[in-house]
Amino acid sequence: MLYNVLQLTIRALRVAGLVSVATGLLRWAQPMLQRRVLHILDRLPPTGLFDPPDDVVFGEYCRHVLRTLESSPRTEYLRSAQTELAAACERDPEMHWLSVELLQLGAEPQLLQLCEALERLSPGRLYLEWHGHRTYADAQRFSDHVLDEIRVGMRRKASRTGTPRSEHDIEDGVQRIIESDAAKRAHRARLADAMWPRVEADPDYQQYQRALGAFEASGAAELQRRYREMDQNVGHGRRSRGSAFEERAHTAFLLLEPRLRQRLRETNRHHHDHHHHQVESTIIEAPQNNTDEEQQIDPNLHYVTGSTWIDEAGNMVGELDVVFLNGDEVIGIVEFKSNCYEIAAAERQHLVKMQGRHSIRTDDGRRLRLTERPLFFVATLIPGHEYLLGAEAQVVAAITDALFGEQIDINDHERMAQLAHRIRDDLALTESPQDYMRRNPDHVLVLL
């Protein structure tokens, strides 16, 4: 009951334009929302894959998966779709080329396997560069919420520096920001237009287009669309990359802004102390105040969406939902997981990249290197339905691939134990989502 009242109140505050009040209320409610998520997670069937591992529990979970999927509409649809796909691969030379030669899946690929492999296929470096220009040019960055936050930031800076600004001056500043962004977007649009002929002539892009054409013409794309519609109808819809995602990204930024500024103050204090230690023998006296420290913090603390991880060879090796920046300094990352049972997987998804030599390429083409490990957060939602399987999609896929594809007998205890250990090793499973949330409450956001 309290949760429903909270949800309605926050929505009403947002509609009324009281964004800061809604944000404060949501920040205050985080412990209660996390307890609700933990209650949901504790009721899910255990997989036996997390510490401490239990092969007997894993076997029972696999039986639960089989019982759940055997009579599900998705399973029945996949059976019929698989028959149609096999016929398409047999009669269509282009589908044979796609599956056998390009994706190397064999002459009779599984529909989901084919779709996943096609999604991993790169359109080529030139297209990705063009897409970055085009995306930047088309982006509408300044919603009413963002503009309000810019105004608030200007007032704070004026108050902090003791330089008062009239509302007229602030509106002039906002207009200049809007006009500057429009000029940048126009410039990126010109770059995209000039680059497009090179993209069209690029062999990687031509191969990518041929693959998409074969997928569409054969009817496989329609099979995929029907499956996704059915997948959404049973409550496992994909996350939105549209306005809902942007709204959640902005909400996460507002919730975390105090933490991000605290991180900046700690970083600047560390740098200041290190510098002071190096030159202390030459310093006679220094003024004791906080203005210098605060002025080192870029008042244009902001976030970007649509960024990608880049390895040392320049290859794209992953996507990022939201990156928090202070100028060009990466200070935080947020991964969105609509399904709360995937929150532990969120950090595994980025951990190696945050610790290694990867860089981040933003959608406006900047390539940012990590000078230190950024703060990491995962944002999730209260589910609006009961979870049937309650495990990461990769876990369920590994189980179904083994039981259906490899024909592992679920009563073969030795092979089932081997399967459990293989899944744990392949997916680096150690910590359950409940344990992750209990260990990292300050790094988990529950949004409404």
C-alpha positions, 0 to 999 in steps of 0.5 A, a space after each residue: 500500500 505504501 509503495 503504491 502511494 509513493 509511486 503515485 505521489 512521485 508521478 504527480 510531483 513530476 507532472 507538476 514540474 516539482 522534479 527536485 521534490 520528486 527526486 528527494 522523495 525517491 532518494 529518501 525511499 531507496 531503503 524501502 524500495 530495496 527491501 521490496 526488491 529483496 523480498 521479491 528476489 528471496 522468493 525466486 526459485 534458487 538456481 544452485 549456481 551461486 556461492 555456495 554452489 549446490 548441484 542438487 538444487 541446480 538439478 531441481 531448478 533445471 526441472 523447474 525450467 523444463 516444466 515452465 517452458 514446456 507448455 509456454 506459448 513461447 516454446 510452442 511458437 519457437 517449435 513452429 518458427 524453427 520449422 519455418 526457418 529450416 525451410 527458409 535456409 534450405 530454399 534460399 541461397 542467401 540464407 545459406 550464405 548467412 548461416 553457414 559462411 558468414 555466421 558459421 552456425 551450420 545449415 540448420 541454425 536455431 532461431 534465437 542463436 541466429 538472431 543473437 549472432 546477427 545482432 553481434 555482426 558489426 556494420 563496420 568502423 566507418 558506419 559506426 563513426 557516421 552513426 555517432 555523427 548522425 546520432 549527435 546531430 539528431 539528438 534533442 538534449 535539452 528537455 524541460 527537466 534538463 533546462 531546469 537543472 541547468 538553471 539551478 546549476 547556474 544559480 548555485 554557481 552564482 551563489 557559491 562564487 558570490 557573483 549574483 545573476 539576474 533571471 534575465 542573465 540566466 535565461 541568456 546563458 541558457 539560450 547561449 547553451 541551446 544555440 551552441 548545441 544547435 551549432 554543434 549538431 548542425 556541424 555533425 550533420 554536415 560531417 555525417 552527410 559528407 561521410 555517407 558515400 564512403 560508408 555506402 562503398 565500405 565492404 564491411 557495411 555492404 556485407 552487413 546490409 547483405 546479411 540484413 537483406 537475407 534475414 529480412 527477405 527469407 522471413 526470418 526477421 518476421 519470425 523474430 518480430 513475432 517472437 519478440 511480441 510474444 516475449 513482451 506479452 508474457 512480461 519479459 519485454 525489452 527495455 526501451 531506448 526511447 523516451 522512457 530510457 532517457 527519463 530514467 537516465 535523467 532520474 538516475 543522474 539527479 539521484 546520484 548527483 550528490 554522490 558524484 560531487 562528493 567523489 569529485 571533492 575527494 579526488 580534488 582533495 587527494 590531488 591537492 594533498 599530493 601536490 601539497 606534500 610535494 611542495 610543502 617545503 616551499 610553502 610559507 602560508 596558504 589561505 584556508 578556504 574551500 573556494 579553490 577546491 570547488 572551482 576545480 569541479 567542472 560545474 557542467 557535470 553531466 551524463 551521456 547515453 549511447 556510449 561504447 567500450 573500445 579495446 586497445 585495438 579500437 574495436 567496440 566490445 560493449 555498450 554503456 547505458 549511462 556515463 557520468 562525466 566531469 568535463 572529459 573525466 569519467 567519474 561514474 557508470 550506470 547499467 540499467 537492468 529492468 529485471 531485478 534478478 540481473 543486478 549482480 550480472 550488471 557489474 560483471 558485465 563491466 568489471 574487467 573493462 573498468 579495470 583494464 585498458 579499455 576506453 569509452 567512445 561517446 556518441 559524439 565521437 569523443 574517446 575517453 580514457 579512464 584515469 581511475 576506476 569510476 563509480 559503478 551503479 546498477 538501476 532496476 525496477 520493481 517488477 509489475 508481474 511475477 517472475 516465472 524463471 527468475 534467472 539471468 537470460 544467459 543462465 536460462 539459455 545455457 540450460 536450455 541449450 544443454 538440455 535441448 541442443 546437447 540432449 543432456 539427460 536431466 537424470 544424469 547426475 554426473 553430466 548435470 554437475 558438469 553442466 552446473 560447473 561449466 555455467 558457473 565458470 563461463 558466466 563467472 557466477 559467484 554472487 546471487 542478486 540478493 547478496 549483491 544488493 545486501 553488499 552494495 546497497 549504496 550502488 543499487 538504485 530502484 527507480 519508479 
